Amino acid sequence: MPIFTALPTEIADAYRAGGPDAFGNPPERKLSDGQGNPCRHCLRDIPEGTEMLILAHKPFEGTHPYAEVGPIFLCAGACKRGGGAELPPILTTSPDYLIKGYSDDDRIVYGTGAITPTPEISARLDAIFAHPNVAYVHVRSARNNCYQARADRDD
């Protein structure tokens, strides 16, 4: 069973303190409308009327052709870091997700990417992790390609 990994607390806290996003800009502050605002730290939807951050995030070290940058949301206030063996709440709000395996040098392992129906996420992750070159997996929005969470092997 894979382990879902949320954005590290130190990164979320840096953004909350006004630290620059992937494009060097401070995060924008808005109020959540309660729909489609998944926090990448607690892995839960940000409740309606709650302040949130919107920023460009790159879930990779360094700059290279596979280092995708995209918008994410974070709770503006402190929240408990999510993750674990259970499917996170933010991965239950859409009918499907884009799932891709990456090698330890942060390159997509071709043949692992697939739009996956939500009920099939766990089985798809198991199949991807069966590939010997896969080090970790990203789960992204199938509609907007936004990074949602990372999945790692349960070693």
TORSEBA-149897 format. One line per field, with one value per residue (C-alpha): residue in one letter; x, y, z. Coordinates in nm, 2 decimals. Example, Ala and Ser with C-alpha at 12.3 -4.5 7.8 and 13.67 -1.06 7.14 Angstrom:
BEGIN
resn <- [a / s] .
x <- [1.23 / 1.37] .
y <- [-0.45 / -0.11] .
z <- [0.78 / 0.71] .
***
This chain:
BEGIN
resn <- [m / p / i / f / t / a / l / p / t / e / i / a / d / a / y / r / a / g / g / p / d / a / f / g / n / p / p / e / r / k / l / s / d / g / q / g / n / p / c / r / h / c / l / r / d / i / p / e / g / t / e / m / l / i / l / a / h / k / p / f / e / g / t / h / p / y / a / e / v / g / p / i / f / l / c / a / g / a / c / k / r / g / g / g / a / e / l / p / p / i / l / t / t / s / p / d / y / l / i / k / g / y / s / d / d / d / r / i / v / y / g / t / g / a / i / t / p / t / p / e / i / s / a / r / l / d / a / i / f / a / h / p / n / v / a / y / v / h / v / r / s / a / r / n / n / c / y / q / a / r / a / d / r / d / d] .
x <- [0.00 / 0.15 / 0.19 / 0.04 / 0.27 / 0.15 / 0.36 / 0.61 / 0.52 / 0.84 / 0.75 / 0.39 / 0.51 / 0.75 / 0.47 / 0.24 / 0.52 / 0.51 / 0.80 / 0.83 / 0.66 / 0.82 / 0.80 / 0.94 / 0.60 / 0.45 / 0.14 / -0.20 / -0.45 / -0.81 / -1.12 / -1.21 / -1.55 / -1.55 / -1.54 / -1.23 / -0.98 / -0.78 / -0.50 / -0.18 / -0.06 / -0.36 / -0.49 / -0.85 / -1.07 / -1.04 / -1.38 / -1.59 / -1.50 / -1.16 / -0.85 / -0.63 / -0.31 / -0.28 / 0.07 / 0.28 / 0.45 / 0.71 / 0.72 / 1.07 / 1.43 / 1.61 / 1.50 / 1.48 / 1.24 / 1.02 / 1.00 / 0.63 / 0.51 / 0.14 / -0.10 / -0.18 / -0.39 / -0.29 / -0.48 / -0.35 / -0.35 / -0.18 / -0.32 / -0.21 / -0.01 / -0.20 / -0.09 / -0.07 / -0.19 / -0.56 / -0.68 / -0.66 / -0.99 / -0.88 / -0.85 / -1.22 / -1.37 / -1.32 / -1.43 / -1.07 / -0.71 / -0.39 / -0.13 / 0.23 / 0.54 / 0.88 / 1.23 / 1.47 / 1.62 / 1.27 / 1.20 / 0.86 / 0.88 / 0.70 / 0.40 / 0.30 / 0.09 / -0.29 / -0.62 / -0.75 / -1.10 / -1.10 / -1.20 / -0.91 / -0.63 / -0.49 / -0.48 / -0.32 / -0.06 / 0.03 / 0.07 / 0.29 / 0.51 / 0.56 / 0.78 / 1.14 / 1.23 / 0.95 / 1.07 / 0.75 / 0.42 / 0.25 / -0.13 / -0.26 / -0.60 / -0.72 / -0.90 / -0.64 / -0.31 / -0.27 / -0.04 / -0.25 / -0.02 / 0.28 / 0.26 / 0.56 / 0.64 / 0.55 / 0.90] .
y <- [0.00 / 0.34 / 0.63 / 0.96 / 1.25 / 1.61 / 1.93 / 1.94 / 2.17 / 2.38 / 2.46 / 2.54 / 2.77 / 2.95 / 3.03 / 3.13 / 3.38 / 3.54 / 3.35 / 3.35 / 3.09 / 2.91 / 3.23 / 3.45 / 3.61 / 3.62 / 3.40 / 3.56 / 3.57 / 3.50 / 3.35 / 3.00 / 2.96 / 2.60 / 2.44 / 2.31 / 2.46 / 2.16 / 2.24 / 2.05 / 2.05 / 1.91 / 1.73 / 1.85 / 2.11 / 2.46 / 2.55 / 2.82 / 3.17 / 3.05 / 3.25 / 3.06 / 3.11 / 3.07 / 3.03 / 2.86 / 2.55 / 2.32 / 1.98 / 1.91 / 2.01 / 2.21 / 2.32 / 2.06 / 1.97 / 1.76 / 2.01 / 2.12 / 2.43 / 2.49 / 2.66 / 2.52 / 2.62 / 2.62 / 2.70 / 3.04 / 2.94 / 2.65 / 2.31 / 1.96 / 1.79 / 1.52 / 1.20 / 0.83 / 0.50 / 0.61 / 0.80 / 1.17 / 1.36 / 1.58 / 1.27 / 1.18 / 1.50 / 1.43 / 1.13 / 1.07 / 1.19 / 1.20 / 0.96 / 0.95 / 0.76 / 0.93 / 0.79 / 0.89 / 1.16 / 1.32 / 1.20 / 1.06 / 0.68 / 0.65 / 0.42 / 0.50 / 0.80 / 0.75 / 0.92 / 0.70 / 0.67 / 0.76 / 0.41 / 0.26 / 0.49 / 0.23 / -0.05 / 0.19 / 0.30 / -0.06 / -0.13 / 0.17 / 0.09 / -0.26 / -0.09 / -0.11 / 0.24 / 0.42 / 0.60 / 0.80 / 0.90 / 1.24 / 1.26 / 1.55 / 1.69 / 1.52 / 1.84 / 2.11 / 1.92 / 2.08 / 1.89 / 1.73 / 1.50 / 1.26 / 0.89 / 0.69 / 0.32 / 0.19 / 0.05] .
z <- [0.00 / -0.09 / 0.15 / 0.05 / 0.13 / 0.17 / 0.12 / 0.40 / 0.69 / 0.66 / 0.30 / 0.38 / 0.67 / 0.44 / 0.20 / 0.49 / 0.61 / 0.26 / 0.11 / -0.26 / -0.48 / -0.77 / -0.98 / -0.70 / -0.61 / -0.26 / -0.23 / -0.30 / -0.01 / -0.09 / 0.08 / -0.01 / -0.19 / -0.04 / -0.38 / -0.55 / -0.30 / -0.18 / 0.07 / -0.03 / 0.34 / 0.53 / 0.21 / 0.29 / 0.11 / 0.26 / 0.41 / 0.26 / 0.40 / 0.53 / 0.42 / 0.18 / -0.02 / -0.40 / -0.54 / -0.80 / -0.67 / -0.82 / -0.64 / -0.77 / -0.67 / -0.94 / -1.28 / -1.56 / -1.84 / -1.62 / -1.33 / -1.37 / -1.20 / -1.13 / -0.90 / -0.56 / -0.26 / 0.11 / 0.42 / 0.52 / 0.89 / 1.04 / 0.97 / 1.05 / 0.78 / 0.61 / 0.46 / 0.53 / 0.39 / 0.35 / 0.04 / 0.14 / 0.14 / -0.15 / -0.37 / -0.32 / -0.47 / -0.84 / -1.05 / -1.16 / -1.13 / -1.34 / -1.19 / -1.31 / -1.18 / -1.16 / -1.13 / -0.86 / -1.09 / -1.12 / -1.48 / -1.58 / -1.62 / -1.95 / -1.96 / -1.60 / -1.66 / -1.67 / -1.60 / -1.32 / -1.18 / -0.81 / -0.69 / -0.88 / -0.74 / -0.50 / -0.76 / -1.01 / -0.76 / -0.68 / -1.05 / -1.10 / -0.80 / -0.95 / -1.21 / -1.09 / -1.20 / -1.02 / -0.71 / -0.63 / -0.79 / -0.83 / -0.82 / -1.02 / -1.13 / -1.44 / -1.54 / -1.47 / -1.42 / -1.07 / -0.83 / -0.55 / -0.35 / -0.37 / -0.31 / -0.19 / -0.14 / 0.20 / 0.27] .
***
